[in-house]
């Protein structure tokens, strides 16, 4: 699995990059059947929606996972960047497991 991370509206610090990469490295066990020759691409965009607001949902995380014959897309907003990434990861995991169960059912 290839992970591509993009930050919009702020600088992607090494600590944040490491946090995001560590969160998604565990996905390899769920996508093993699709990840032949490192063909699965996970694109992660994290952004700060606004510069002038100090409170509320000002952080945004978008995940796009390209699987063979499928594209999983997750959007999440929140007031803390780390929690927003965590919520998006949980939703993506749920969608991957749902897709995996669906394919196992139809075999």
C-alpha positions in Angstrom: 0.0 0.0 0.0 1.3 3.4 -1.0 0.3 6.3 1.3 0.3 9.9 -0.1 -0.2 12.7 2.4 -1.1 16.3 1.5 -1.5 19.2 3.9 -3.6 22.3 2.9 -3.6 25.5 4.8 -0.7 24.6 7.2 2.7 23.0 7.2 2.8 19.2 7.5 5.2 18.7 10.4 7.3 15.5 10.7 5.4 14.6 13.9 2.0 14.9 12.1 3.3 12.9 9.1 4.5 10.1 11.4 1.2 10.1 13.3 -0.8 9.7 10.1 1.5 7.1 8.6 1.4 5.1 11.9 -2.4 5.2 12.0 -2.7 3.7 8.5 0.1 1.1 8.4 -2.2 -1.4 10.1 -4.5 -1.4 7.1 -2.2 -3.7 5.2 -3.7 -6.7 7.0 -7.2 -5.8 5.8 -6.4 -5.1 2.2 -4.0 -7.9 1.5 -6.2 -9.5 -1.1 -6.3 -6.3 -3.2 -2.7 -5.2 -2.6 -0.9 -7.2 -5.2 2.3 -5.5 -6.4 1.6 -2.6 -4.0 -1.4 -1.5 -6.2 -3.5 0.0 -3.4 -3.1 3.8 -3.1 -4.3 5.7 0.0 -4.4 9.5 -0.6 -4.8 11.5 2.6 -5.5 15.2 2.6 -5.6 17.1 5.9 -6.5 20.7 5.9 -7.4 23.7 8.0 -10.7 25.0 6.7 -10.3 28.5 7.9 -7.7 30.9 9.1 -9.9 33.3 11.0 -11.9 30.9 13.2 -10.4 29.7 16.4 -13.1 27.3 17.6 -15.4 24.7 16.0 -14.9 22.3 13.2 -11.9 23.9 11.6 -9.9 20.8 10.6 -10.8 18.5 7.7 -9.5 15.1 6.7 -10.3 13.4 3.4 -9.2 9.8 2.6 -9.4 8.2 -0.8 -8.4 4.6 -1.1 -8.1 3.2 -4.6 -8.8 -0.5 -4.6 -9.2 -2.6 -7.8 -12.7 -2.0 -9.0 -13.5 0.2 -6.0 -12.8 3.7 -4.6 -13.5 4.3 -0.9 -13.8 8.0 0.0 -14.1 9.3 3.6 -14.5 13.0 4.7 -14.4 14.1 8.3 -14.3 17.4 10.1 -13.5 18.3 13.7 -12.0 20.7 16.1 -8.7 18.7 16.6 -6.5 17.5 13.8 -5.5 14.3 15.5 -9.1 13.3 16.5 -10.3 14.1 13.0 -7.7 11.8 11.5 -8.6 9.1 14.0 -12.3 9.4 13.2 -11.6 9.2 9.5 -9.4 6.1 10.0 -12.1 4.4 12.0 -14.7 5.1 9.2 -12.3 3.8 6.5 -11.6 0.6 8.5 -15.4 0.0 8.8 -15.9 0.5 5.1 -13.0 -1.7 4.2 -14.3 -4.5 6.4 -17.8 -4.1 5.0 -16.4 -4.4 1.4 -14.3 -7.4 2.4 -17.4 -9.1 4.0 -19.5 -8.4 0.9 -16.9 -10.0 -1.4 -16.6 -13.0 0.9 -20.3 -13.4 0.9 -20.6 -13.4 -2.8 -17.7 -15.9 -3.5 
